[in-house]
Amino acid sequence: MQTSIRVDQTSRDALAKIANDEMGGVSMDDALKVLLFEHASLAAIAALEADPAALAEYRAEAREWAELDTQVSE
Protein backbone atom coordinates (compact mmCIF):
# COMPACT_ATOMS: atom_id res chain seq x y z
CA MET A 1 0.00 0.00 0.00
CA GLN A 2 1.28 3.46 -0.83
CA THR A 3 0.28 6.81 0.56
CA SER A 4 1.27 10.43 0.20
CA ILE A 5 2.76 12.82 2.73
CA ARG A 6 3.12 16.56 2.53
CA VAL A 7 6.69 17.73 2.79
CA ASP A 8 8.40 20.97 1.98
CA GLN A 9 9.91 20.97 -1.52
CA THR A 10 13.36 21.55 0.03
CA SER A 11 13.00 18.33 2.06
CA ARG A 12 11.78 16.41 -0.99
CA ASP A 13 14.71 17.68 -3.06
CA ALA A 14 17.20 16.82 -0.30
CA LEU A 15 15.84 13.27 -0.10
CA ALA A 16 15.98 12.93 -3.89
CA LYS A 17 19.61 14.13 -3.87
CA ILE A 18 20.58 11.62 -1.17
CA ALA A 19 18.79 8.82 -3.04
CA ASN A 20 20.54 9.71 -6.28
CA ASP A 21 24.00 10.86 -5.21
CA GLU A 22 24.70 8.77 -2.12
CA MET A 23 22.62 5.66 -2.70
CA GLY A 24 23.15 5.01 -6.38
CA GLY A 25 19.80 6.24 -7.67
CA VAL A 26 17.46 4.23 -5.45
CA SER A 27 13.86 5.33 -5.07
CA MET A 28 13.07 7.99 -2.51
CA ASP A 29 11.04 5.36 -0.65
CA ASP A 30 14.09 3.10 -0.36
CA ALA A 31 16.27 6.05 0.65
CA LEU A 32 13.79 6.99 3.36
CA LYS A 33 13.77 3.40 4.65
CA VAL A 34 17.57 3.48 4.94
CA LEU A 35 17.52 6.84 6.72
CA LEU A 36 14.84 5.62 9.14
CA PHE A 37 16.87 2.47 9.85
CA GLU A 38 19.98 4.57 10.49
CA HIS A 39 18.00 6.81 12.83
CA ALA A 40 16.67 3.82 14.78
CA SER A 41 20.18 2.35 14.97
CA LEU A 42 21.63 5.57 16.35
CA ALA A 43 18.81 5.78 18.92
CA ALA A 44 19.53 2.20 20.01
CA ILE A 45 23.24 2.96 20.35
CA ALA A 46 22.46 6.07 22.40
CA ALA A 47 20.20 4.02 24.68
CA LEU A 48 22.99 1.47 25.20
CA GLU A 49 25.52 4.19 25.95
CA ALA A 50 23.15 5.65 28.54
CA ASP A 51 22.96 2.32 30.40
CA PRO A 52 26.43 1.10 31.43
CA ALA A 53 25.17 -2.34 32.51
CA ALA A 54 23.37 -2.92 29.20
CA LEU A 55 26.42 -1.70 27.27
CA ALA A 56 28.70 -4.09 29.18
CA GLU A 57 26.30 -6.97 28.51
CA TYR A 58 26.15 -6.08 24.81
CA ARG A 59 29.94 -5.89 24.54
CA ALA A 60 30.36 -9.23 26.32
CA GLU A 61 27.90 -10.89 23.95
CA ALA A 62 29.58 -9.26 20.95
CA ARG A 63 32.94 -10.67 22.10
CA GLU A 64 31.41 -14.14 22.35
CA TRP A 65 30.04 -13.92 18.81
CA ALA A 66 33.32 -12.51 17.49
CA GLU A 67 35.22 -15.44 18.94
CA LEU A 68 32.80 -18.03 17.59
CA ASP A 69 34.56 -20.39 15.25
CA THR A 70 32.62 -22.73 13.06
CA GLN A 71 33.34 -24.71 9.96
CA VAL A 72 31.54 -23.61 6.82
CA SER A 73 30.68 -26.22 4.23
CA GLU A 74 30.76 -25.25 0.59
N, C-alpha and C positions, 0 to 999 in steps of 0.2 A: 504494500500500500504506500502511496506517495501522498505528500501534502505540501502545502506552500507555507512559507513564513515570510513576514515582512522584515526586511533588513535594510539598513542604509546602503545606498549604492557604493559608498566607500568600503563598507564591510564586504559586500558582495565581490567587488573588484579585488580586494586584498585576498579573499579566499580563492578566487579564480587564479590570481598570480601565484599563490602558494601551490595550488593544484598543478599548474602548468610548469612553473619554473623549478620547484623543489621536489615535486613528486612525479615528474615525468609525464605530465598531461593527463593524470587521472581525473575522473569526474569530481565535481565539487562535493557531491555526496560522499564519495570515498575519502576525499581530503578531510572533510568534516569529521568522518568517523575516526580517522587517524588522530586528528587534533583532540577529539574528545577522549580517546584512549590515552594519549599522552597526558592530558590534564588529569584523568583519573589515576594514572600511574604516579604522577608527581604528588597528588594528594595522599596516596597510600604511603609513599616514601616519607612525606612530611609527618604523617600520623605515626609511623614507625620511629622516626627520629625524636618525636615528642614523648615516646614511651621507652625508656632505657631497657626495661625488662623485655619488652616485646622485640626490640632491636637486637638484644643479645640472643634471644631465642631464634630469631630469624637468621642471624649470622652463624649460629651453631648448626642449624639445619642446612644452611647453604654450604658450610664446610663439609658436612657429611655427604651431601650430594656431589660436591666437587671431588671428593676422594673416592667416590664409587667407581669401581672398576668391574666392567663386565665384558664378556666376549661377544662380539657381534658376528653373526653368521651372514655370509653373502650369498 
